[in-house]
């Protein structure tokens, strides 16, 4: 579980990132969760964009992605989700 200070740090780190995944009409599926998990192992911190044509609620999408990828939900702002998961092999971000 992340502390408030750690979440604030991760939000500042994610500010300049662009979303690398989009959740659209298909919603959240196993393949998307698998790809997000792999991306988190490499990058540790990613943004996911929820498109307007997504049938699921963005809060529900955020919960499904964070549970499925075993990641921490850092932020849900507008239609953008920020996820963090500490990498096992390629640790890049050191939390305060």
Secondary structure as the mmCIF struct_conf table of DSSP 4:
data_model
#
loop_
_struct_conf.conf_type_id
_struct_conf.id
_struct_conf.beg_label_comp_id
_struct_conf.beg_label_asym_id
_struct_conf.beg_label_seq_id
_struct_conf.end_label_comp_id
_struct_conf.end_label_asym_id
_struct_conf.end_label_seq_id
HELX_RH_AL_P HELX_RH_AL_P1 UNK A 4 UNK A 14
TURN_TY1_P TURN_TY1_P1 UNK A 15 UNK A 16
STRN STRN1 UNK A 21 UNK A 23
TURN_TY1_P TURN_TY1_P2 UNK A 25 UNK A 26
BEND BEND1 UNK A 28 UNK A 28
HELX_RH_AL_P HELX_RH_AL_P2 UNK A 30 UNK A 43
BEND BEND2 UNK A 44 UNK A 44
STRN STRN2 UNK A 45 UNK A 50
HELX_LH_PP_P HELX_LH_PP_P1 UNK A 51 UNK A 51
TURN_TY1_P TURN_TY1_P3 UNK A 52 UNK A 53
BEND BEND3 UNK A 55 UNK A 56
HELX_RH_AL_P HELX_RH_AL_P3 UNK A 58 UNK A 68
TURN_TY1_P TURN_TY1_P4 UNK A 69 UNK A 70
STRN STRN3 UNK A 72 UNK A 77
TURN_TY1_P TURN_TY1_P5 UNK A 78 UNK A 79
STRN STRN4 UNK A 80 UNK A 84
BEND BEND4 UNK A 88 UNK A 89
#
